[in-house]
Amino acid sequence: MKKWRKAVPGIVRRLALAAVLSILLSIAAFASETGGGQVDVSAEMLSSFQSTADTMIKTIMATVPIVMSVMSAFLCVRFGINFFKRFAK
């Protein structure tokens, strides 16, 4: 176990754990579904991942303008300080 922890970085282990848990939880959700009809697991997985991707894109699109304005203000202050330092020498 220690060799595996040293060989695989922490972020990869976390991503692998998240992937395994999402697959196992979706299988458990399909197993608990009642009814006589067949459930198309691949279609359900595809639609759930698509909705997750849509939510992530909407979140990114909502935060990008705020992040860009904060970063541009930070860069303007930084370049302004460097500009005045150049003349102060």
C-alpha positions, 0 to 999 in steps of 0.5 A, spaced: 500 500 500 505 504 501 508 503 494 502 505 491 501 511 495 508 513 493 507 511 486 501 515 484 500 522 486 495 525 491 490 528 485 490 522 481 488 518 487 482 523 489 480 523 481 480 515 481 476 515 488 471 520 485 470 516 478 469 509 482 464 512 487 460 516 482 460 509 478 458 505 484 453 510 486 449 510 479 449 503 479 446 503 486 441 508 484 439 503 478 439 497 482 434 501 487 429 503 481 423 499 481 419 497 475 418 491 470 422 495 464 429 495 462 433 501 464 438 503 459 444 505 464 449 508 458 443 513 456 442 514 463 450 515 465 450 519 458 445 524 460 447 525 468 454 526 465 451 531 460 447 535 465 453 535 470 458 538 464 452 543 463 452 545 470 460 546 470 460 550 464 454 555 467 458 556 473 464 557 470 461 562 465 458 566 471 464 566 475 469 568 469 467 576 469 468 576 476 475 573 476 477 577 470 475 584 473 479 582 479 485 579 476 485 585 471 485 590 477 490 586 480 495 587 474 493 594 473 496 596 480 502 591 479 504 594 473 502 601 475 507 600 481 512 597 477 512 603 472 513 608 478 518 604 481 522 605 474 521 613 474 523 613 482 530 610 481 
